Amino acid sequence: METETVLTCPVCDRGSSGGTRFQTVRQHLKWDLLRCSECSFEFWYPLTQATREFFEETYKSFADVSSKPTLGTRHRLTLTHMPVSAGTILDIGCGDSLFLPEARRRGFDVWGVDFNRKVIEKNKTLFKLNNLFAMSVYDFALLPNLPKFDLITFFEVLEHVEDPKRFISTVRNLLKEDAFIALCLPDSKVWGPCERMLNAPPYHTAHWTADTLRMFLARNGFEIIMTKKIGRPDAVDLLMNTLVRFRLMKNTAVAPFKQKIDFYRTRSVFSYLSKAMKLLLRCVSLPLRQFLYIVGIRPAIYVIAQRKG
């Protein structure tokens, strides 16, 4: 099936008016998943980013003050392979991780921006960080007297934005010359059935691979200096993917099960039950997660790149 709408690919800039065609790979509610015939990038049409209210409701567990902030693999990698030894760091979509507090402890001037207003309030309360802003990166870029940043991070963000070119251009303009970015996003080649369903609109706007990410960054003035495949240790998603693959669970049961887990996670009366269930699932899934990691099935891409020109 081919779409007749005149479009431009967000990665290779080819448009349907110039002969490039976009194949409809899948349909989901009001969206079509289109694949560019030139670079194979897949994006949902129409490209519409979820609202602030959607993010606050969907990721409200991040704002729960009883939920202990942690460092994910992507954060630890950045701290281990920090491309700068000093300066200013901006984390876009900062969430409630310990990344900014740890970077501050190491002497960096840290800044954060996130759509989720309650997450920003939580971070200010817990970590006493001053330069945190509850707004989009586009509004943040318009603030007066901003510094130029030595490093900008955006973990699990690019797959959510409706205009990747506008986003990376904004990031580039906020950076010093020859400064760095660090990012992480899901690799669509390695997704299981659970993540394929969840990584659709309104959650995600595009499906990225290592190849399309490399092309996108190169065309927008960045040179990759480090890339690494990493795991995503969500025990619930991993077990559901496994159960669906072996036909022990129907694909249609994934969404209701996830909704129940999220319901318990956000209700204080069930908080201990939810934590106990999560711990049990992690213990049960540990051998499987380790096996998948050893054989190279790592469903996320981590990149450090440097601004050029």
N, C-alpha and C positions, 0 to 999 in steps of 0.2 A: 504494500500500500504506500502511495506517495502523497505527500501533502502539497497543495498548490499555493500555500501561503508563501510570500516572499520573506525569507529569513536570512540572517547572517549567523554563521557559526561563531560562538563565543571564543573558540580556540584558534581556528585557522583563518577566520575572517572571510571565508568563502560564503557566497550567498546564492540562494536559489535562482535569483535573477541572472547570475553569471554562469549558470549551467550546473551548479552543485545541487544535488538532490538530497532530501532528507527523508529517510525511510521511517515509517511508524513501526516501532518495535513492540510497543505495548501500550495499552490504554488503562488509565486508572482514574475513576470518577470523571472530572471534567478535563483531565490532562492527557496529552499524548507524549510518549517517550520517543523522541526523534534521534536518529543516528545520522551523523554527517557522512556523506559518501567519500569525502576527501580525507578526513583525519580520524573517522570512527568515533568522535566524541558523541556521547549520549546526553541529551538534556531534555527536561520536561517543558512542554509548550502548552499553554502560555507560561513563560518564565515569571512566576510571581512568588515573592518571598513571603513567608508567614509573618503575621503581625507580632508586635511586641507582646500583646495579650496572650497569643498562642504560645510563645516561648515561655512566658512567665507561668502559664498553667501547666505546660508539658514538662518543664524542667523545674518545677517548684520545689522538688526535693533538694536542689542545690541551695535554696534559700533557707532551708530548715536549720536553725541554729544548733539543734541537737545532733545534726549530721556532721561528723568530724571530717574536715578537709584533709585531702591526701595529695600525694604526688603520683601522677600517672607515669607510664613508661615514657611518653613523649616529653614530659617535664624533666624527668631524670636524664634523658638523652641530651636535652638542651643544656642542662646544668653541667653535664659531664663534658660535652663537646662545645662549650660556649665559644662562639667565634670572636668575641670581644672580651677584653680583660677588665674594662671599666666603661662607664658611660650611662646612657639612658635606655631603658627598655620599655616598650609598650606592648601589652598583651591584649589583643582584640578578642572579645568573647571570653574574658578572663575567668568566668565562673567562680567557684569557691575553692580552687586548688591552693596548695601551699607554694606554688611556683614564685609568685611575686614576693611573698614574705621571705622566702629563701634567697631570692636574688638580692633583695634589699640587705639581708644579713651579710651577703658577700660584698657589699659596698656599692651596688648599682642604685641609680635613681630610677624608681619603678613607677609606671603609670598603667592604668587599666581602664578598659571601656567594655561595657556589656549592656545589652538590651534590658536584661532583667534587673529591675529597680531594687527588688528585695535582696538579690545577690550582692549588689553593691553596698546596700545597707549592712548586710551581714559581714562583708569583708572589712568595712570601716570599723565596725564594732569589735570584731575579733582581732584584727591585725593593726588597727590604728594607721591605716594607709590613707594619705590625704589626696593623692592624685588619682581618684577613681571617679568614673563618670558613667551615669546611667543614660546612655544615648547611643545612636548609631555612629559608626566610624565617620560617616559623612558629616554629621553635625559636629562631631568632635574635631574634625579637621578644620572647621571654620572658627574654632575658639581662638581668641587673641593670645599672643605671647607664648605660643607653644614652642617647645624645643624641637630640634631635629633629632631623630632617634638613631641610636647606634644599632639597635636590634628591635625588630617588630615580630611578635609571634602571633599566630592565629591557628590554634589547634581545633580541629573539627568545626571549622567555620566556613571554608570556601564552598563546601557542598550545599550550604544553606542559602547563599546569596543569589539574588535574581539577576545581577549584572556583574559577572566575574571580571570583565575588563574595567569597569568603573571602580570596582573594589581594589584591584591590584594597582590601578593608576593612583588611587587615593593613598594606598600604602606606600607606593614609590615616592610620592611627593612629601610624605612625612619623614622619609629617611634621609640621613646624610649621604653624601656621595660615597660609594664603595661600602655602604653599610649592609646589614644582613637581615634576612628573614628566616624564620623557622616555622614550619607548618606540619600538620598531620591531617590526613583525611582517609576515608575508607577506600580500599581498592575494589572496584566493582567486579574484577575478574575472580575474586576469591570469596565473595559473599555467599552465605548460605541462604536457605529459603526464608528464614526468619528476617534476616537483614534486608533481603530483597523486598520484602513486603513493607518493612518499616521505613526503608530509605526511599520512600516515594513522597510526593507532595501530600500534605503541606510541609512535611519534615525536610525533605531534600529537594533541590532544584536541578541537580545534575548527577551523573555517574562518572567518576574520574578513574583513570588508570595511570600507571607510571608513565606511559608514553604520552598521553594527552596532557598530563601535568607538566612534563618536561617541555613539550612544544609550547604550551601556554606561557610558561615562565620565560622561555627563550625569546618569544615574540614580544614580550612586555618588559624586556630589559634586565633579565636576571640570569645569572649563571649558577647552576647547581654545583655545589662543592661537596655535598654529602647526601646520600639517599640510603634509606634502610627500610626493610619490611619489618613491621612490628605486629604483635598480637593485640587483640582486643579482649581483655579478660572478663567480659561480662558472662558470668556462669549461666544465667538464665537463657540468654540468647544462644550460647554455645550448645546447651543441652537441647533446646528446642530445635536448632538446626540439625543436630544429630538424630533426634527422634523423627523429624520429618524425612530426612534422607533415607532412614531405614524403615519408613512407612509404619512407624509405631505411633505417630501422631499426624493428624490431618493438618494440612496447611491452613485450612479455614479456622482451626482452633488456636492458632498462634496469637492473633489479636486479642481475643477474650482472655486468654491466659495472662498476657502482658498487662492488660488493663487491671486484672485482679491483683497482680503483683504491685503495680503502681498505686492502686487503691490502698492496699495495706501499708505501703511504704509512706504514704502521706497522712495516715491517720494515727495519731499519737497512741490511741488505745491498742493498736496492733503493732506498735513500733518494735517491741521486743520480739514478737512473733516474726515480724518481717526480717529483723536482723538475724534471728536464729535460722530462718529459712535460707537466707542469703549465705550464711556461713556454711550450712549443710550443703547447699548446691555447689559452693566453691570447693569444698572438700571432695565431693563426689566427682566433680568435673576436672579436678587437678590432673590426674593421669592423662586424660584425653587432651587437655590443653597443652600439656608438656609434649605429648606425642605429636600433635599437630605442629607445634613450634619447631620441634626437631626435624620433621620432614619438610619444613619450609612453607607450611600453610599458615601464612601470617596476613590477615585481612586488612592491614592498614599501611599506608605509605607515609614515611617521615622524611622530611627534606630540610636541609639548610642551603640557602642560596644567597648570592651576593648581588647587590645592585651594580649594574654596569652602565657607564655613560651618563 
